[in-house]
């Protein structure tokens, strides 16, 4: 553990480290975006006029902040801000792909915006319906968009046509996080399982492996260690993060926090990563060759 960044009063729900800057951005259920100086670890700026922040991501010069009924787009180069006001309910997840911003919402709809004019850089391109419950997570891999929902399902979307291709049934509770790894899709759920999905000869996805845990699962992320082995980070609702080596799921260590870790974000090459927990604590970590266990 390198540093603890304190300031948020509620759970951290988004962490972003824009390329080419020395700033770290974090969003929280306290409605604040904090901008941290990466050299000093001090909070350099606070944007506090927001509502409950459900997610925060970065793409290029933009930081996108998801809130109830709106996405705020912050231009970090000139400090301008745009409001994307089409969502209905809390925006829980966002991802950028094919030069479009996708946002998963409380009403189960995924909205897609594409680039517009200089005066209005974002134009609504599509409203994608496929879930009967809130969309909780989004990820992109192999030219497809994947969405996980409170309705226990995962939907696979064609990124070119934005049509639904298939719905995956395998979890018995909310799908909380998705991660594309190699040729596989990994999903985790409050049903206490991680599932690995692989393609069949017919082109469908089916579960090829299930990792059972003792607790509900909240977030997935991944990185390569110093030997280029794939390491999966998996947050559980027992306030721990499990580290597994893929594909064997050999445990490589655990991290602990005072409350459940809602957000895991990988940093630049070199082994840095960040976690945000339910207390509002943002922790900076560095992968160690001697990694076994840690606490926060």
C-alpha positions as CSV (number, residue, x, y, z in Angstrom):
1,X,0.0,0.0,0.0
2,X,1.4,3.4,-1.1
3,X,-1.1,5.9,0.1
4,X,-4.6,6.5,1.6
5,X,-6.5,9.4,0.1
6,X,-9.1,10.6,2.5
7,X,-11.9,13.1,1.8
8,X,-15.0,11.4,0.4
9,X,-17.8,11.0,3.0
10,X,-19.5,8.0,1.3
11,X,-18.6,5.1,-0.9
12,X,-16.2,5.6,-3.8
13,X,-18.0,4.6,-7.1
14,X,-15.5,5.7,-9.8
15,X,-11.8,6.2,-10.2
16,X,-10.1,7.5,-13.3
17,X,-6.4,8.4,-14.2
18,X,-6.4,10.3,-17.5
19,X,-3.4,9.6,-19.7
20,X,-0.9,12.4,-19.9
21,X,-1.9,14.1,-16.7
22,X,-0.7,14.0,-13.2
23,X,-4.3,14.0,-11.8
24,X,-6.4,11.3,-10.4
25,X,-10.2,11.7,-10.4
26,X,-12.6,10.0,-8.0
27,X,-16.4,10.1,-7.7
28,X,-18.6,9.1,-4.7
29,X,-22.1,8.6,-3.5
30,X,-21.5,11.9,-1.5
31,X,-22.0,13.7,-4.8
32,X,-18.5,15.0,-5.1
33,X,-15.7,14.6,-7.7
34,X,-12.3,14.9,-6.1
35,X,-9.2,15.7,-8.2
36,X,-6.0,14.4,-6.6
37,X,-2.4,15.5,-7.3
38,X,-0.5,12.3,-8.1
39,X,2.8,13.7,-6.9
40,X,1.7,14.8,-3.4
41,X,-1.5,12.8,-2.8
42,X,-3.3,15.9,-1.8
43,X,-6.8,16.9,-3.1
44,X,-6.2,19.7,-5.6
45,X,-9.9,20.4,-6.4
46,X,-13.4,19.4,-5.4
47,X,-16.5,19.6,-7.6
48,X,-19.3,19.4,-5.2
49,X,-22.5,20.5,-7.0
50,X,-23.4,17.0,-8.1
51,X,-26.0,14.5,-7.0
52,X,-25.3,10.9,-5.9
53,X,-22.6,9.7,-8.3
54,X,-23.1,6.1,-9.5
55,X,-20.0,5.8,-11.8
56,X,-17.1,7.8,-13.2
57,X,-14.9,7.0,-16.2
58,X,-12.4,8.8,-18.4
59,X,-11.8,8.8,-22.1
60,X,-9.3,11.1,-23.7
61,X,-9.9,14.7,-22.6
62,X,-13.3,13.8,-21.1
63,X,-14.3,12.6,-17.6
64,X,-17.9,11.3,-17.6
65,X,-19.9,11.3,-14.3
66,X,-23.0,9.3,-14.0
67,X,-25.8,10.5,-11.7
68,X,-29.6,10.2,-11.4
69,X,-31.2,11.2,-14.7
70,X,-28.0,12.8,-16.2
71,X,-24.4,12.2,-17.3
72,X,-22.0,15.1,-16.9
73,X,-19.2,15.4,-19.4
74,X,-16.2,17.3,-18.0
75,X,-13.6,18.6,-20.5
76,X,-10.4,18.4,-18.4
77,X,-8.4,20.5,-20.9
78,X,-10.6,23.7,-20.8
79,X,-12.9,22.9,-17.8
80,X,-16.1,23.1,-19.8
81,X,-19.0,20.9,-18.9
82,X,-21.9,19.4,-20.8
83,X,-25.1,17.7,-19.6
84,X,-26.4,14.5,-21.3
85,X,-29.9,14.5,-19.9
86,X,-31.6,11.5,-21.5
87,X,-31.2,8.8,-18.8
88,X,-34.1,7.8,-16.6
89,X,-33.0,7.0,-13.1
90,X,-29.5,6.4,-11.7
91,X,-26.6,5.9,-14.2
92,X,-24.8,2.9,-12.7
93,X,-22.2,2.1,-15.4
94,X,-20.5,3.6,-18.5
95,X,-18.0,2.5,-21.1
96,X,-16.6,4.1,-24.3
97,X,-16.3,2.0,-27.5
98,X,-16.6,2.7,-31.3
99,X,-16.4,6.4,-30.6
100,X,-19.6,6.2,-28.6
101,X,-20.4,6.6,-24.9
102,X,-22.7,3.9,-23.4
103,X,-24.5,4.4,-20.1
104,X,-26.5,1.7,-18.2
105,X,-29.4,3.1,-16.3
106,X,-31.8,2.2,-13.5
107,X,-34.7,1.5,-15.8
108,X,-32.7,-1.2,-17.6
109,X,-32.0,0.9,-20.8
110,X,-28.6,1.4,-22.2
111,X,-28.1,4.8,-23.9
112,X,-25.5,5.5,-26.6
113,X,-24.1,8.9,-27.5
114,X,-21.9,9.7,-30.5
115,X,-19.8,12.7,-31.3
116,X,-21.7,15.9,-32.5
117,X,-20.8,19.5,-33.1
118,X,-18.3,21.6,-31.2
119,X,-21.2,23.4,-29.5
120,X,-22.9,20.1,-28.7
121,X,-20.2,17.3,-28.7
122,X,-22.7,14.5,-27.7
123,X,-25.7,13.4,-29.7
124,X,-28.0,10.5,-28.6
125,X,-27.5,7.7,-31.1
126,X,-29.5,4.9,-29.6
127,X,-31.7,3.6,-26.7
128,X,-31.0,-0.1,-26.3
129,X,-33.6,-2.2,-24.5
130,X,-32.9,-5.7,-23.4
131,X,-33.1,-5.8,-19.6
132,X,-36.0,-5.9,-17.2
133,X,-33.9,-4.7,-14.2
134,X,-31.3,-2.0,-13.7
135,X,-28.1,-2.2,-15.7
136,X,-25.3,-2.5,-13.2
137,X,-22.2,-3.1,-15.3
138,X,-20.8,-2.7,-18.8
139,X,-17.7,-4.0,-20.6
140,X,-16.4,-4.3,-24.1
141,X,-14.4,-7.1,-25.8
142,X,-14.0,-8.8,-29.2
143,X,-16.2,-6.1,-30.9
144,X,-19.1,-6.7,-28.6
145,X,-20.7,-4.8,-25.7
146,X,-21.8,-6.8,-22.6
147,X,-24.2,-5.6,-20.0
148,X,-25.0,-7.1,-16.6
149,X,-28.2,-6.4,-14.7
150,X,-30.2,-6.7,-11.5
151,X,-32.4,-9.1,-13.6
152,X,-29.7,-11.8,-13.2
153,X,-28.8,-11.8,-16.9
154,X,-26.0,-10.7,-19.2
155,X,-26.8,-9.3,-22.7
156,X,-24.4,-9.4,-25.6
157,X,-24.7,-6.5,-28.1
158,X,-23.3,-5.9,-31.6
159,X,-21.2,-2.7,-31.5
160,X,-21.9,-2.0,-35.1
161,X,-25.6,-2.4,-35.2
162,X,-26.3,-1.9,-31.5
163,X,-28.7,-4.9,-31.7
164,X,-29.0,-7.5,-29.0
165,X,-27.4,-10.8,-30.0
166,X,-28.0,-13.0,-27.1
167,X,-29.0,-13.1,-23.4
168,X,-26.9,-15.2,-21.0
169,X,-28.6,-17.0,-18.1
170,X,-26.4,-18.5,-15.5
171,X,-26.5,-16.3,-12.4
172,X,-29.2,-16.5,-9.8
173,X,-28.8,-13.0,-8.4
174,X,-27.7,-9.5,-9.7
175,X,-24.7,-9.5,-12.1
176,X,-22.4,-6.9,-10.5
177,X,-19.3,-6.8,-12.7
178,X,-18.0,-8.0,-16.1
179,X,-14.5,-8.4,-17.4
180,X,-13.2,-9.6,-20.8
181,X,-10.1,-11.7,-20.5
182,X,-8.3,-13.3,-23.5
183,X,-11.2,-15.0,-25.4
184,X,-13.4,-15.3,-22.4
185,X,-16.0,-13.2,-20.5
186,X,-15.9,-13.2,-16.7
187,X,-18.9,-12.3,-14.6
188,X,-19.5,-12.0,-10.9
189,X,-22.7,-11.9,-9.0
190,X,-24.3,-11.5,-5.6
191,X,-25.0,-15.2,-6.0
192,X,-21.4,-15.9,-4.7
193,X,-20.0,-17.1,-8.0
194,X,-17.6,-16.0,-10.7
195,X,-18.4,-17.5,-14.1
196,X,-16.1,-17.9,-17.0
197,X,-18.0,-17.8,-20.4
198,X,-16.5,-19.2,-23.6
199,X,-17.6,-19.5,-27.2
200,X,-19.1,-22.7,-28.6
201,X,-18.6,-23.9,-32.2
202,X,-22.0,-22.4,-32.9
203,X,-20.9,-19.0,-31.7
204,X,-22.9,-19.0,-28.5
205,X,-21.4,-18.3,-25.1
206,X,-21.7,-20.9,-22.3
207,X,-20.2,-21.3,-18.9
208,X,-16.9,-23.2,-19.0
209,X,-16.0,-22.7,-15.3
210,X,-17.6,-21.5,-12.1
211,X,-15.6,-20.3,-9.1
212,X,-17.7,-20.5,-5.9
213,X,-17.1,-18.0,-3.1
214,X,-18.4,-17.7,0.4
215,X,-19.7,-14.2,-0.1
216,X,-21.4,-12.1,-2.7
217,X,-19.2,-10.5,-5.3
218,X,-19.1,-6.8,-6.3
219,X,-16.3,-6.0,-8.7
220,X,-13.8,-7.5,-11.1
221,X,-10.5,-6.1,-12.5
222,X,-7.3,-7.6,-13.8
223,X,-3.6,-7.0,-14.5
224,X,-0.4,-8.9,-15.3
225,X,2.2,-9.5,-12.7
226,X,6.0,-9.1,-13.1
227,X,6.1,-12.5,-14.9
228,X,3.2,-11.5,-17.2
229,X,0.8,-13.9,-15.5
230,X,-2.8,-12.8,-15.5
231,X,-4.1,-11.8,-12.0
232,X,-7.8,-11.4,-11.3
233,X,-8.9,-9.0,-8.6
234,X,-12.3,-9.9,-7.1
235,X,-14.0,-7.7,-4.5
236,X,-16.3,-9.6,-2.0
237,X,-18.9,-8.1,0.3
238,X,-17.0,-9.4,3.3
239,X,-14.7,-6.3,2.9
240,X,-12.0,-8.3,1.1
241,X,-10.5,-8.4,-2.4
242,X,-9.3,-11.8,-3.5
243,X,-6.4,-12.1,-6.0
244,X,-6.4,-15.1,-8.3
245,X,-4.0,-16.3,-11.0
246,X,-5.8,-17.2,-14.2
247,X,-6.7,-19.6,-15.6
248,X,-6.1,-21.8,-12.6
249,X,-7.8,-19.6,-10.0
250,X,-4.9,-20.2,-7.7
251,X,-5.1,-17.6,-4.9
252,X,-2.3,-15.1,-4.9
253,X,-3.3,-13.0,-1.9
254,X,-6.0,-10.8,-0.3
255,X,-6.5,-7.2,0.5
256,X,-8.8,-6.0,3.3
257,X,-10.6,-2.8,4.0
258,X,-13.0,-1.4,6.6
259,X,-16.0,-1.6,4.3
260,X,-16.7,-3.4,1.0
261,X,-14.6,-2.3,-2.0
262,X,-16.9,-0.9,-4.6
263,X,-14.3,0.1,-7.2
264,X,-11.0,-1.3,-8.4
265,X,-9.1,0.6,-11.1
266,X,-5.8,-0.4,-12.7
267,X,-3.2,2.3,-13.2
268,X,-0.5,2.8,-15.8
269,X,2.0,0.0,-16.5
270,X,4.3,-0.6,-13.5
271,X,1.9,-2.3,-11.2
272,X,-0.1,0.6,-9.7
273,X,-3.8,0.1,-8.9
274,X,-6.5,1.8,-6.9
275,X,-9.4,0.7,-4.7
276,X,-12.3,2.7,-3.3
277,X,-14.4,1.4,-0.4
278,X,-17.7,2.1,1.3
279,X,-16.2,4.5,3.8
280,X,-15.0,6.8,1.0
281,X,-11.4,5.8,1.4
282,X,-9.3,5.8,-1.8
283,X,-6.2,3.6,-1.5
284,X,-3.2,3.5,-3.8
285,X,-1.4,0.1,-4.2
286,X,1.6,-1.2,-6.0
287,X,1.9,-4.8,-7.1
288,X,4.9,-6.5,-5.3
289,X,6.7,-9.6,-6.4
290,X,6.4,-10.7,-2.8
291,X,2.6,-10.0,-2.8
292,X,0.8,-12.2,-0.3
293,X,-1.6,-10.2,1.9
294,X,-2.3,-6.6,2.7
295,X,-4.7,-4.4,4.7
296,X,-6.2,-1.0,4.3
